Amino acid sequence: MSLASVTARPSTSHRQKAKITDEVLCDKGLARPTRIIAPTSAATASACAAAPSTRGCRLLEYVYASATTATSTAFGDVGGQVREIRLWSTEHGVSGELKNLIFAADGPKPQIVLPDSISNTIRIVKNEQISLRERLRRSLGDNGAELLVFDTYLKPGFNLPALIPQVYLHYDPYTISQLGGASRLARQRMDFLLLMNHRVRAVIEVDGIQHYARPAGRTVVQEPGVGWLPDPARYASLVAEVRELTLQGYEVYRIGGHELWGDTAAEMLTGFFVRLLHRHGHADSN
């Protein structure tokens, strides 16, 4: 099997290089394509040729019949000719390995010891009765919108990826007071994170009015929609962050706070989670 390249022309102004793997039939002096691999930054052509199911690969695979089964009276295969064309198309997630997960759980932390530090064996010796789920929920405080998102996800009893609130995507271990009032990172935490199949990381943000507006001449907190002015700079910062995360391979889903006010908010959220989980192969999301 060998690799060749061909230039595909989807339009007169844009060109892309595709890779073709072909099988040479020495006895007939013929070469026939077995795979046509679309260019992608998510995986190498050699990786896609070896394993078409590799995350991020997009290709057509040609399957040839090994024998003739067709007759003059019945349809079937013809030996050496195309029997099947398979389309492989998978989305890619974040390229880097998951190494740290820092989140803001609230409440007494389990106390642990390491009976075998070489093997990193852990045993909880205190506070084991306090569930992580409750500590995660408490980290949301009295934020009704985020509590609704968290509770709606857990209500059906999904045996699925954990919805982790208040995850630090950007992290500075030094406090603002230690830095003399300065902040080296504009924003550190995301509202929610879902870790799914194939390195897919979905960021879910609940956007209140403070994400795109600023108080109009007041120093106290306003009621939603009262005394606020549009803030283009604040909104630009938000969409720039979304753009950067998307380029890194994250999926970003923003939920407007206004969507969570009505009686149908829980139904809307359930539908969203079911579709999102189905999309990434979590078949138990029924």
C-alpha positions as CSV (number, residue, x, y, z in Angstrom):
1,M,0.0,0.0,0.0
2,S,1.3,3.4,-0.8
3,L,0.3,7.1,-0.2
4,A,-0.3,9.6,-2.9
5,S,-1.7,13.1,-2.9
6,V,-4.3,14.8,-5.0
7,T,-5.6,18.3,-5.1
8,A,-9.3,18.6,-4.7
9,R,-11.0,21.8,-5.8
10,P,-14.2,22.6,-3.9
11,S,-14.2,26.1,-5.4
12,T,-12.1,28.2,-7.8
13,S,-10.6,30.2,-4.9
14,H,-9.8,27.4,-2.4
15,R,-7.7,24.3,-2.7
16,Q,-7.1,21.5,-0.3
17,K,-4.7,18.5,-0.4
18,A,-6.2,15.1,0.1
19,K,-4.3,11.8,0.6
20,I,-5.1,8.7,-1.3
21,T,-4.0,5.3,-0.2
22,D,-3.9,2.8,-3.0
23,E,-3.3,-0.9,-3.4
24,V,-1.2,-2.0,-6.4
25,L,-2.3,-5.2,-8.1
26,C,0.9,-6.5,-9.6
27,D,-0.6,-9.3,-11.7
28,K,-2.9,-6.8,-13.5
29,G,-0.7,-3.8,-13.4
30,L,-3.5,-1.8,-11.8
31,A,-3.8,0.5,-8.8
32,R,-7.1,1.0,-7.0
33,P,-7.8,3.5,-4.2
34,T,-8.6,2.1,-0.9
35,R,-9.0,5.3,1.1
36,I,-9.3,9.0,0.3
37,I,-8.3,11.0,3.4
38,A,-9.4,14.6,3.8
39,P,-6.9,17.1,5.3
40,T,-7.3,17.8,8.9
41,S,-5.1,19.2,11.7
42,A,-6.6,16.8,14.2
43,A,-4.8,13.6,13.0
44,T,-2.1,12.7,10.5
45,A,-2.8,11.0,7.2
46,S,-0.8,7.9,8.3
47,A,-2.8,7.6,11.5
48,C,-6.1,7.8,9.6
49,A,-4.9,5.3,7.0
50,A,-4.0,2.8,9.8
51,A,-7.1,3.4,11.8
52,P,-10.0,5.3,10.1
53,S,-11.9,5.5,13.4
54,T,-9.2,7.7,14.9
55,R,-10.7,10.8,16.4
56,G,-10.6,13.7,13.9
57,C,-10.2,11.6,10.7
58,R,-12.4,12.3,7.7
59,L,-12.1,9.8,4.9
60,L,-13.8,7.6,2.3
61,E,-12.9,3.9,2.4
62,Y,-13.4,1.6,-0.6
63,V,-14.1,-2.0,0.1
64,Y,-13.6,-4.5,-2.8
65,A,-15.3,-7.8,-3.3
66,S,-13.0,-10.8,-2.9
67,A,-15.2,-13.0,-5.0
68,T,-18.1,-12.9,-7.5
69,T,-21.5,-13.7,-6.1
70,A,-23.7,-12.0,-8.8
71,T,-25.4,-14.2,-11.3
72,S,-27.4,-13.6,-14.5
73,T,-30.6,-13.7,-12.4
74,A,-29.5,-12.2,-9.0
75,F,-27.7,-9.1,-7.8
76,G,-24.4,-9.6,-6.0
77,D,-20.7,-8.7,-5.8
78,V,-18.2,-8.8,-8.7
79,G,-14.8,-9.9,-7.7
80,G,-12.2,-7.1,-7.7
81,Q,-14.8,-4.3,-8.0
82,V,-16.1,-1.9,-5.4
83,R,-18.6,-3.6,-3.0
84,E,-19.0,-0.9,-0.4
85,I,-18.0,2.7,0.2
86,R,-17.7,3.7,3.9
87,L,-17.7,7.3,5.1
88,W,-15.6,7.9,8.3
89,S,-16.1,11.3,9.9
90,T,-15.4,11.9,13.5
91,E,-15.1,15.1,15.4
92,H,-11.9,15.7,17.4
93,G,-11.6,16.9,20.9
94,V,-8.8,18.6,22.8
95,S,-5.5,17.2,21.7
96,G,-3.8,17.3,25.1
97,E,-4.1,14.7,27.8
98,L,-6.2,15.4,30.9
99,K,-3.6,16.0,33.7
100,N,-5.3,18.3,36.2
101,L,-8.8,19.0,37.3
102,I,-9.2,21.9,39.8
103,F,-12.7,22.7,40.9
104,A,-14.3,24.7,43.8
105,A,-16.2,22.1,45.8
106,D,-17.5,23.4,49.1
107,G,-17.7,21.7,52.5
108,P,-15.5,19.4,54.5
109,K,-13.0,17.6,52.4
110,P,-12.3,13.9,52.7
111,Q,-9.1,13.3,54.7
112,I,-6.9,10.7,53.0
113,V,-3.8,8.7,53.7
114,L,-1.6,6.9,51.3
115,P,-1.0,3.3,52.5
116,D,1.3,2.8,49.5
117,S,2.7,6.1,48.2
118,I,4.7,4.3,45.5
119,S,1.5,2.9,43.9
120,N,-0.4,6.0,44.9
121,T,-3.0,3.9,46.8
122,I,-5.5,6.2,48.6
123,R,-7.7,5.5,51.6
124,I,-10.2,8.0,53.0
125,V,-10.0,8.1,56.8
126,K,-12.5,10.9,57.6
127,N,-15.5,12.7,56.1
128,E,-16.2,9.8,53.7
129,Q,-19.9,10.1,54.3
130,I,-20.0,13.6,52.7
131,S,-20.7,13.1,49.0
132,L,-18.8,14.9,46.3
133,R,-22.1,15.6,44.6
134,E,-23.3,17.6,47.6
135,R,-20.0,19.5,47.9
136,L,-20.2,20.4,44.2
137,R,-23.7,21.6,44.6
138,R,-22.8,23.8,47.5
139,S,-20.1,25.5,45.5
140,L,-22.9,27.1,43.5
141,G,-24.1,29.0,46.5
142,D,-27.5,30.7,45.9
143,N,-27.1,31.0,42.1
144,G,-30.5,29.8,41.1
145,A,-29.7,29.6,37.4
146,E,-26.6,27.4,37.9
147,L,-28.4,25.3,40.5
148,L,-31.2,24.6,38.0
149,V,-28.6,23.5,35.4
150,F,-26.9,21.2,37.9
151,D,-30.1,19.7,39.4
152,T,-31.7,19.2,35.9
153,Y,-28.7,17.2,34.7
154,L,-28.7,14.9,37.8
155,K,-32.5,14.4,38.1
156,P,-32.9,11.7,35.5
157,G,-30.1,9.7,37.2
158,F,-27.8,9.7,34.1
159,N,-25.0,7.1,34.5
160,L,-23.0,9.4,32.4
161,P,-20.1,11.9,32.6
162,A,-20.1,14.1,35.7
163,L,-21.2,17.7,35.3
164,I,-18.5,19.5,37.2
165,P,-19.2,23.1,38.3
166,Q,-16.8,25.9,39.0
167,V,-13.8,24.3,37.2
168,Y,-10.6,26.3,36.8
169,L,-9.7,26.4,33.2
170,H,-7.1,29.1,33.8
171,Y,-5.3,28.9,37.1
172,D,-3.0,31.2,39.0
173,P,-2.0,29.7,42.4
174,Y,-1.3,33.2,43.8
175,T,-4.1,35.3,45.3
176,I,-4.8,38.9,44.3
177,S,-3.7,40.1,47.7
178,Q,-0.4,38.2,47.2
179,L,0.0,39.9,43.9
180,G,-0.6,43.4,45.3
181,G,-4.1,43.8,43.9
182,A,-3.1,42.8,40.4
183,S,-4.7,40.0,38.4
184,R,-2.6,38.1,35.8
185,L,-5.6,36.2,34.5
186,A,-8.8,38.0,33.5
187,R,-11.0,35.0,34.3
188,Q,-10.1,31.6,35.8
189,R,-13.2,29.6,36.3
190,M,-15.9,28.2,33.9
191,D,-19.4,27.5,35.1
192,F,-19.5,23.8,34.1
193,L,-17.4,21.2,32.4
194,L,-18.4,17.9,30.8
195,L,-15.6,15.4,30.1
196,M,-17.0,13.0,27.4
197,N,-15.8,10.3,25.0
198,H,-12.7,10.8,22.7
199,R,-11.3,13.7,24.7
200,V,-14.3,15.9,24.1
201,R,-14.5,18.7,26.7
202,A,-17.7,20.7,26.7
203,V,-17.7,24.1,28.5
204,I,-21.2,25.2,29.6
205,E,-21.6,28.8,30.6
206,V,-24.7,30.5,32.0
207,D,-24.7,34.1,30.9
208,G,-26.3,36.7,33.2
209,I,-26.7,40.3,32.3
210,Q,-23.2,41.1,33.7
211,H,-21.7,39.2,30.7
212,Y,-22.7,41.9,28.2
213,A,-23.7,45.0,30.2
214,R,-22.5,47.2,33.0
215,P,-24.2,49.0,35.8
216,A,-25.4,52.5,34.8
217,G,-23.9,54.9,37.4
218,R,-24.6,52.8,40.4
219,T,-22.2,51.2,42.9
220,V,-24.8,48.7,44.3
221,V,-26.0,45.6,42.6
222,Q,-29.0,46.2,40.4
223,E,-32.0,44.0,39.7
224,P,-31.7,42.2,36.3
225,G,-32.5,44.5,33.5
226,V,-32.7,47.6,35.7
227,G,-30.1,50.3,35.4
228,W,-27.8,48.5,33.0
229,L,-26.1,49.7,29.9
230,P,-24.7,47.6,27.0
231,D,-21.0,47.1,27.3
232,P,-19.3,46.3,23.9
233,A,-15.9,45.8,25.5
234,R,-17.2,43.2,28.0
235,Y,-19.1,41.4,25.3
236,A,-16.0,41.4,23.0
237,S,-13.9,39.9,25.8
238,L,-16.5,37.1,26.2
239,V,-16.6,36.2,22.5
240,A,-12.8,36.3,22.3
241,E,-12.6,33.7,25.1
242,V,-15.1,31.5,23.2
243,R,-13.1,31.8,20.0
244,E,-9.9,30.8,21.8
245,L,-11.5,27.8,23.6
246,T,-13.0,26.6,20.3
247,L,-9.6,26.8,18.5
248,Q,-8.1,24.7,21.4
249,G,-10.7,22.0,20.7
250,Y,-13.2,22.7,23.4
251,E,-16.9,22.8,22.7
252,V,-18.5,25.9,24.2
253,Y,-22.2,26.2,24.9
254,R,-23.6,29.4,26.3
255,I,-27.1,29.5,27.9
256,G,-28.7,32.9,28.3
257,G,-29.9,33.6,31.9
258,H,-33.2,34.7,30.4
259,E,-33.8,31.1,29.1
260,L,-33.8,29.8,32.7
261,W,-36.6,32.1,34.0
262,G,-39.7,30.3,32.6
263,D,-41.6,27.2,33.5
264,T,-40.1,25.3,30.5
265,A,-36.5,25.9,31.5
266,A,-35.9,22.4,33.0
267,E,-37.5,20.8,29.9
268,M,-35.2,22.9,27.6
269,L,-32.1,21.9,29.6
270,T,-33.0,18.2,29.6
271,G,-33.5,18.2,25.8
272,F,-30.1,20.0,25.4
273,F,-28.2,17.5,27.6
274,V,-29.8,14.5,25.9
275,R,-28.9,15.7,22.4
276,L,-25.4,16.7,23.5
277,L,-24.7,13.3,25.1
278,H,-26.1,11.4,22.2
279,R,-24.0,13.4,19.9
280,H,-20.8,12.1,21.6
281,G,-21.8,8.4,21.8
282,H,-23.3,8.2,25.3
283,A,-26.1,6.0,24.3
284,D,-27.6,5.6,27.7
285,S,-28.9,9.2,27.6
286,N,-32.5,8.3,27.2
